[in-house]
Amino acid sequence: MSDFLSHLECGNCGEGHDAEMLQSVCQRCGGPLLARYRTGDPRLPGLEDILSRPPGQFRFQEMLPHRSPPLTLGEGGTPMWKATAIQGNPWIKDEAQNPTGSFKARGMAVALPRNLELGAGRFCLPSNGNAGGAAAAYGALYDVRVEVAVPAGTPRALIEESRELGATVTIVEGTIADAAARQREELSDHGWFSLATLHEPYRVEGKKMMGYEIFWDLGHLPDVVIYPTGGGTGLVGMLKAFDEMEALGWIGSDRPRMVAAQIEGCSPIVAAFGSGADRAVPWAEAAETSAYGLRVPYTIGDQLMLTGLRRTGGIAISVHEHETIDATRMIATRAGIWGSPEGGAGLAAHLKLLEAGWIAPDDEVVLFNTGSALKYLDGPTTQHRAGATPSAHPVTGDVDSSSERA
Ligand SMILES: *Cc1c(COP(=O)(O)O)cnc(C)c1O
């Protein structure tokens, strides 16, 4: 519990902030605030004690911010399988098995109750769909109002889910950035607390648990972790988890090489990484993609991600839409997981990096299926699938041949 929470610190400029007050972004520079814990406290349980607890998001609750135990819908503790029929035998952590079918539940399960206990009363967020559904679920659990703004073209299941769970949904022309701008004017400037990505400190705290779980699942850290990156909460969260694990004395200074996978039509982090910049430039025209969660033209997590990727010897890489769709299908036909296109983008990045020799055949690689395919049934993935005859486009896993088609 928050016995061990010490303060908040800006991830960009280092400015300290009070963790017992409701906070959004850094008051000095507008950067994302990160929770800091007293990792040297002798009352903290050891690794063995933690592993003897049941798995799940709240297994290591001392590294989470709440004063009182949060309610849960059963987040985290997701299974991780080795995909032996896929080149390089990557592990796939199946985050679709979270409540509301995506890992967005991890963040919301922590952020909504924590901000509620600090005095927030009603919540708003822009979303490409999954974050809205997750926020709606915890809004229902805690009986508080949630307003979601989604870009036009968001698949119907994602919108219906938020509505059925009791949230109000507004559809906005443009991208998630336009939805965010609209909400700032209409809601967050008028007493609604924004749960927008990295605009409050605690969604990261939920998502960082993926970093702890990878370590617990394997008994060590892998060589490479590939993350389909939108706003970057998960990447920032896992980097933070590894730093905490080092401070706790569980690991040394070695890190997995962290990879941010984005799609070609919207890859601000890849562009900044390639140019050596430490900040990303907002992506001017975010292309339509089946991987909705990756259609994020701008995030305030850019600096943390770019620093983290470089510090771990990692990389940012973009994949083409049809590579994403082929890889999504490969996860289904070769790993038995009918997953989201964002997860497919991660596998497409893996195949490209393997081909390029950046990943060695014996490197241990962790991928994620970040969401459930069921939510995307009326999205472009299925339209592409309907238009593509599988026999004409066999899934070979050969990145070169897949980029020649179309
Ligand atoms: C939000 C989302 C992502 C991207 O996660 P971030 O941590 O925001 O970068 C990937 N996949 C799915 C299914 C998502 O909903």
The ligand as an ORCA input file, in Angstrom:
! r2SCAN-3c Opt
* xyz 0 1
  C      -3.448      1.178    -26.014
  C      -3.091     -0.008    -26.790
  C      -1.774     -0.213    -27.236
  C      -0.678      0.787    -27.012
  O      -0.339      0.861    -25.649
  P       0.386      2.122    -25.027
  O       0.895      1.646    -23.712
  O      -0.628      3.186    -24.919
  O       1.496      2.506    -25.952
  C      -1.500     -1.392    -27.911
  N      -2.458     -2.312    -28.145
  C      -3.734     -2.151    -27.737
  C      -4.748     -3.209    -28.043
  C      -4.099     -0.990    -27.046
  O      -5.353     -0.839    -26.632
*
